[in-house]
C-alpha cells in the first residue's frame, strides 16, 4: 500500500498542495495533521504509522 502523510503547522496554511501531489503520485491512503512539527501528539501521523505494514511505502 502507498501511504501518504501531509502536515501543516498552522490553520493559516493549506494542505491541499501536498494532498494533490500525493494523489497524483498514486497515494490513496493519505493522512494529515495541522500541528507544529515539535509536537508529538499528531493523530494523523499516528494513524498512518498504525496503518503501515511490512512492504508498504510511506511518503512524508
Backbone atoms as SQL, in Angstrom:
CREATE TABLE atoms (id INTEGER PRIMARY KEY, chain TEXT, resi INTEGER, resn TEXT, atom TEXT, x REAL, y REAL, z REAL);
INSERT INTO atoms VALUES
  (1, 'A', 1, 'UNK', 'N', 0.852, -1.169, 0.000),
  (2, 'A', 1, 'UNK', 'CA', 0.000, 0.000, 0.000),
  (3, 'A', 1, 'UNK', 'C', 0.898, 1.233, 0.000),
  (4, 'A', 2, 'UNK', 'N', 0.417, 2.271, -0.646),
  (5, 'A', 2, 'UNK', 'CA', 1.131, 3.548, -0.674),
  (6, 'A', 2, 'UNK', 'C', 0.430, 4.499, 0.298),
  (7, 'A', 3, 'UNK', 'N', 1.137, 4.882, 1.349),
  (8, 'A', 3, 'UNK', 'CA', 0.583, 5.716, 2.412),
  (9, 'A', 3, 'UNK', 'C', 1.248, 7.085, 2.352),
  (10, 'A', 4, 'UNK', 'N', 0.455, 8.129, 2.389),
  (11, 'A', 4, 'UNK', 'CA', 0.977, 9.491, 2.369),
  (12, 'A', 4, 'UNK', 'C', 0.638, 10.210, 3.665),
  (13, 'A', 5, 'UNK', 'N', 1.538, 11.106, 4.058),
  (14, 'A', 5, 'UNK', 'CA', 1.302, 11.926, 5.253),
  (15, 'A', 5, 'UNK', 'C', 1.668, 13.365, 4.926),
  (16, 'A', 6, 'UNK', 'N', 0.741, 14.277, 5.154),
  (17, 'A', 6, 'UNK', 'CA', 0.963, 15.701, 4.915),
  (18, 'A', 6, 'UNK', 'C', 0.700, 16.456, 6.210),
  (19, 'A', 7, 'UNK', 'N', 1.559, 17.443, 6.490),
  (20, 'A', 7, 'UNK', 'CA', 1.397, 18.215, 7.724),
  (21, 'A', 7, 'UNK', 'C', 1.614, 19.686, 7.444),
  (22, 'A', 8, 'UNK', 'N', 0.776, 20.498, 8.046),
  (23, 'A', 8, 'UNK', 'CA', 0.968, 21.938, 8.059),
  (24, 'A', 8, 'UNK', 'C', 1.042, 22.370, 9.512),
  (25, 'A', 9, 'UNK', 'N', 1.698, 23.496, 9.746),
  (26, 'A', 9, 'UNK', 'CA', 1.926, 23.936, 11.122),
  (27, 'A', 9, 'UNK', 'C', 0.782, 24.759, 11.692),
  (28, 'A', 10, 'UNK', 'N', 0.126, 25.525, 10.851),
  (29, 'A', 10, 'UNK', 'CA', -0.935, 26.408, 11.345),
  (30, 'A', 10, 'UNK', 'C', -2.153, 26.329, 10.443),
  (31, 'A', 11, 'UNK', 'N', -3.283, 26.777, 10.949),
  (32, 'A', 11, 'UNK', 'CA', -4.510, 26.784, 10.156),
  (33, 'A', 11, 'UNK', 'C', -4.460, 27.837, 9.051),
  (34, 'A', 12, 'UNK', 'N', -3.482, 28.748, 9.104),
  (35, 'A', 12, 'UNK', 'CA', -3.312, 29.747, 8.048),
  (36, 'A', 12, 'UNK', 'C', -2.772, 29.109, 6.772),
  (37, 'A', 13, 'UNK', 'N', -2.167, 27.955, 6.892),
  (38, 'A', 13, 'UNK', 'CA', -1.601, 27.246, 5.753),
  (39, 'A', 13, 'UNK', 'C', -2.633, 26.262, 5.214),
  (40, 'A', 14, 'UNK', 'N', -2.351, 25.706, 4.041),
  (41, 'A', 14, 'UNK', 'CA', -3.260, 24.725, 3.455),
  (42, 'A', 14, 'UNK', 'C', -2.523, 23.446, 3.104),
  (43, 'A', 15, 'UNK', 'N', -3.199, 22.340, 3.259),
  (44, 'A', 15, 'UNK', 'CA', -2.603, 21.035, 2.988),
  (45, 'A', 15, 'UNK', 'C', -2.931, 20.557, 1.568),
  (46, 'A', 16, 'UNK', 'N', -3.711, 21.320, 0.835),
  (47, 'A', 16, 'UNK', 'CA', -4.200, 20.863, -0.468),
  (48, 'A', 16, 'UNK', 'C', -3.088, 20.592, -1.479),
  (49, 'A', 17, 'UNK', 'N', -2.042, 21.395, -1.524),
  (50, 'A', 17, 'UNK', 'CA', -0.954, 21.157, -2.473),
  (51, 'A', 17, 'UNK', 'C', -0.234, 19.843, -2.164),
  (52, 'A', 18, 'UNK', 'N', -0.008, 19.577, -0.893),
  (53, 'A', 18, 'UNK', 'CA', 0.637, 18.323, -0.510),
  (54, 'A', 18, 'UNK', 'C', -0.272, 17.138, -0.837),
  (55, 'A', 19, 'UNK', 'N', -1.544, 17.274, -0.522),
  (56, 'A', 19, 'UNK', 'CA', -2.510, 16.205, -0.801),
  (57, 'A', 19, 'UNK', 'C', -2.612, 15.954, -2.308),
  (58, 'A', 20, 'UNK', 'N', -2.673, 17.015, -3.097),
  (59, 'A', 20, 'UNK', 'CA', -2.752, 16.875, -4.552),
  (60, 'A', 20, 'UNK', 'C', -1.533, 16.144, -5.106),
  (61, 'A', 21, 'UNK', 'N', -0.343, 16.472, -4.597),
  (62, 'A', 21, 'UNK', 'CA', 0.884, 15.816, -5.057),
  (63, 'A', 21, 'UNK', 'C', 0.878, 14.331, -4.692),
  (64, 'A', 22, 'UNK', 'N', 0.421, 14.013, -3.503),
  (65, 'A', 22, 'UNK', 'CA', 0.353, 12.616, -3.082),
  (66, 'A', 22, 'UNK', 'C', -0.657, 11.841, -3.933),
  (67, 'A', 23, 'UNK', 'N', -1.801, 12.441, -4.188),
  (68, 'A', 23, 'UNK', 'CA', -2.812, 11.779, -5.021),
  (69, 'A', 23, 'UNK', 'C', -2.300, 11.580, -6.445),
  (70, 'A', 24, 'UNK', 'N', -1.603, 12.579, -6.995),
  (71, 'A', 24, 'UNK', 'CA', -1.055, 12.477, -8.346),
  (72, 'A', 24, 'UNK', 'C', -0.014, 11.364, -8.441),
  (73, 'A', 25, 'UNK', 'N', 0.662, 11.089, -7.332),
  (74, 'A', 25, 'UNK', 'CA', 1.679, 10.035, -7.301),
  (75, 'A', 25, 'UNK', 'C', 1.069, 8.667, -7.002),
  (76, 'A', 26, 'UNK', 'N', -0.242, 8.605, -6.866),
  (77, 'A', 26, 'UNK', 'CA', -0.915, 7.327, -6.671),
  (78, 'A', 26, 'UNK', 'C', -1.135, 6.922, -5.222),
  (79, 'A', 27, 'UNK', 'N', -0.958, 7.849, -4.305),
  (80, 'A', 27, 'UNK', 'CA', -1.193, 7.551, -2.894),
  (81, 'A', 27, 'UNK', 'C', -2.679, 7.711, -2.606),
  (82, 'A', 28, 'UNK', 'N', -3.317, 6.632, -2.157),
  (83, 'A', 28, 'UNK', 'CA', -4.756, 6.672, -1.896),
  (84, 'A', 28, 'UNK', 'C', -5.061, 6.750, -0.408),
  (85, 'A', 29, 'UNK', 'N', -4.136, 6.343, 0.420),
  (86, 'A', 29, 'UNK', 'CA', -4.297, 6.378, 1.869),
  (87, 'A', 29, 'UNK', 'C', -3.478, 7.567, 2.378),
  (88, 'A', 30, 'UNK', 'N', -4.137, 8.702, 2.583),
  (89, 'A', 30, 'UNK', 'CA', -3.435, 9.937, 2.942),
  (90, 'A', 30, 'UNK', 'C', -3.936, 10.435, 4.290),
  (91, 'A', 31, 'UNK', 'N', -2.998, 10.713, 5.165),
  (92, 'A', 31, 'UNK', 'CA', -3.309, 11.221, 6.500),
  (93, 'A', 31, 'UNK', 'C', -2.737, 12.630, 6.615),
  (94, 'A', 32, 'UNK', 'N', -3.404, 13.481, 7.393),
  (95, 'A', 32, 'UNK', 'CA', -2.966, 14.862, 7.539),
  (96, 'A', 32, 'UNK', 'C', -3.029, 15.308, 8.995),
  (97, 'A', 33, 'UNK', 'N', -2.239, 16.323, 9.282),
  (98, 'A', 33, 'UNK', 'CA', -2.255, 16.979, 10.590),
  (99, 'A', 33, 'UNK', 'C', -2.058, 18.473, 10.399),
  (100, 'A', 34, 'UNK', 'N', -2.612, 19.238, 11.327),
  (101, 'A', 34, 'UNK', 'CA', -2.359, 20.670, 11.419),
  (102, 'A', 34, 'UNK', 'C', -1.790, 20.922, 12.803),
  (103, 'A', 35, 'UNK', 'N', -0.498, 20.673, 12.934),
  (104, 'A', 35, 'UNK', 'CA', 0.178, 20.834, 14.221),
  (105, 'A', 35, 'UNK', 'C', 1.630, 21.175, 13.969),
  (106, 'A', 36, 'UNK', 'N', 2.229, 21.816, 14.906),
  (107, 'A', 36, 'UNK', 'CA', 3.655, 22.122, 14.832),
  (108, 'A', 36, 'UNK', 'C', 4.463, 20.831, 14.800),
  (109, 'A', 37, 'UNK', 'N', 5.575, 20.844, 14.069),
  (110, 'A', 37, 'UNK', 'CA', 6.448, 19.685, 13.990),
  (111, 'A', 37, 'UNK', 'C', 7.071, 19.312, 15.318),
  (112, 'A', 38, 'UNK', 'N', 7.096, 20.235, 16.257),
  (113, 'A', 38, 'UNK', 'CA', 7.696, 19.975, 17.564),
  (114, 'A', 38, 'UNK', 'C', 6.774, 19.132, 18.449),
  (115, 'A', 39, 'UNK', 'N', 5.480, 19.098, 18.095),
  (116, 'A', 39, 'UNK', 'CA', 4.511, 18.350, 18.900),
  (117, 'A', 39, 'UNK', 'C', 4.539, 16.876, 18.549),
  (118, 'A', 40, 'UNK', 'N', 4.431, 16.036, 19.528),
  (119, 'A', 40, 'UNK', 'CA', 4.453, 14.589, 19.317),
  (120, 'A', 40, 'UNK', 'C', 3.054, 13.997, 19.190),
  (121, 'A', 41, 'UNK', 'N', 2.037, 14.751, 19.560),
  (122, 'A', 41, 'UNK', 'CA', 0.668, 14.226, 19.539),
  (123, 'A', 41, 'UNK', 'C', -0.020, 14.521, 18.202),
  (124, 'A', 42, 'UNK', 'N', 0.507, 13.922, 17.144),
  (125, 'A', 42, 'UNK', 'CA', -0.044, 14.124, 15.805),
  (126, 'A', 42, 'UNK', 'C', -0.875, 12.901, 15.420),
  (127, 'A', 43, 'UNK', 'N', -2.205, 13.043, 15.532),
  (128, 'A', 43, 'UNK', 'CA', -3.112, 11.927, 15.302),
  (129, 'A', 43, 'UNK', 'C', -2.980, 11.350, 13.897),
  (130, 'A', 44, 'UNK', 'N', -2.820, 12.210, 12.890),
  (131, 'A', 44, 'UNK', 'CA', -2.690, 11.729, 11.517),
  (132, 'A', 44, 'UNK', 'C', -1.455, 10.871, 11.329),
  (133, 'A', 45, 'UNK', 'N', -0.325, 11.292, 11.896),
  (134, 'A', 45, 'UNK', 'CA', 0.911, 10.519, 11.785),
  (135, 'A', 45, 'UNK', 'C', 0.789, 9.197, 12.534),
  (136, 'A', 46, 'UNK', 'N', 0.196, 9.239, 13.699),
  (137, 'A', 46, 'UNK', 'CA', 0.000, 8.009, 14.477),
  (138, 'A', 46, 'UNK', 'C', -0.881, 7.030, 13.692),
  (139, 'A', 47, 'UNK', 'N', -1.939, 7.535, 13.069),
  (140, 'A', 47, 'UNK', 'CA', -2.822, 6.680, 12.270),
  (141, 'A', 47, 'UNK', 'C', -2.093, 6.110, 11.061),
  (142, 'A', 48, 'UNK', 'N', -1.276, 6.929, 10.410),
  (143, 'A', 48, 'UNK', 'CA', -0.515, 6.463, 9.248),
  (144, 'A', 48, 'UNK', 'C', 0.452, 5.356, 9.648),
  (145, 'A', 49, 'UNK', 'N', 1.123, 5.534, 10.760),
  (146, 'A', 49, 'UNK', 'CA', 2.067, 4.514, 11.225),
  (147, 'A', 49, 'UNK', 'C', 1.343, 3.241, 11.641),
  (148, 'A', 50, 'UNK', 'N', 0.166, 3.382, 12.245),
  (149, 'A', 50, 'UNK', 'CA', -0.631, 2.211, 12.623),
  (150, 'A', 50, 'UNK', 'C', -1.103, 1.436, 11.393),
  (151, 'A', 51, 'UNK', 'N', -1.362, 2.143, 10.308),
  (152, 'A', 51, 'UNK', 'CA', -1.849, 1.536, 9.078),
  (153, 'A', 51, 'UNK', 'C', -0.733, 0.801, 8.327),
  (154, 'A', 52, 'UNK', 'N', 0.499, 1.270, 8.467),
  (155, 'A', 52, 'UNK', 'CA', 1.628, 0.739, 7.693),
  (156, 'A', 52, 'UNK', 'C', 1.966, -0.699, 8.095),
  (157, 'A', 53, 'UNK', 'N', 2.237, -1.488, 7.069),
  (158, 'A', 53, 'UNK', 'CA', 2.639, -2.881, 7.245),
  (159, 'A', 53, 'UNK', 'C', 3.943, -3.119, 6.488),
  (160, 'A', 54, 'UNK', 'N', 4.581, -4.208, 6.764),
  (161, 'A', 54, 'UNK', 'CA', 5.819, -4.567, 6.085),
  (162, 'A', 54, 'UNK', 'C', 5.599, -4.563, 4.572),
  (163, 'A', 55, 'UNK', 'N', 6.466, -3.877, 3.853),
  (164, 'A', 55, 'UNK', 'CA', 6.363, -3.789, 2.400),
  (165, 'A', 55, 'UNK', 'C', 5.617, -2.569, 1.900),
  (166, 'A', 56, 'UNK', 'N', 4.923, -1.851, 2.786),
  (167, 'A', 56, 'UNK', 'CA', 4.227, -0.632, 2.389),
  (168, 'A', 56, 'UNK', 'C', 5.238, 0.480, 2.135),
  (169, 'A', 57, 'UNK', 'N', 4.812, 1.479, 1.369),
  (170, 'A', 57, 'UNK', 'CA', 5.621, 2.663, 1.098),
  (171, 'A', 57, 'UNK', 'C', 4.933, 3.846, 1.756),
  (172, 'A', 58, 'UNK', 'N', 5.705, 4.625, 2.527),
  (173, 'A', 58, 'UNK', 'CA', 5.140, 5.801, 3.183),
  (174, 'A', 58, 'UNK', 'C', 5.969, 7.023, 2.804),
  (175, 'A', 59, 'UNK', 'N', 5.275, 8.057, 2.342),
  (176, 'A', 59, 'UNK', 'CA', 5.917, 9.328, 1.998),
  (177, 'A', 59, 'UNK', 'C', 5.422, 10.375, 2.976),
  (178, 'A', 60, 'UNK', 'N', 6.355, 11.112, 3.523),
  (179, 'A', 60, 'UNK', 'CA', 6.049, 12.165, 4.483),
  (180, 'A', 60, 'UNK', 'C', 6.414, 13.502, 3.869);
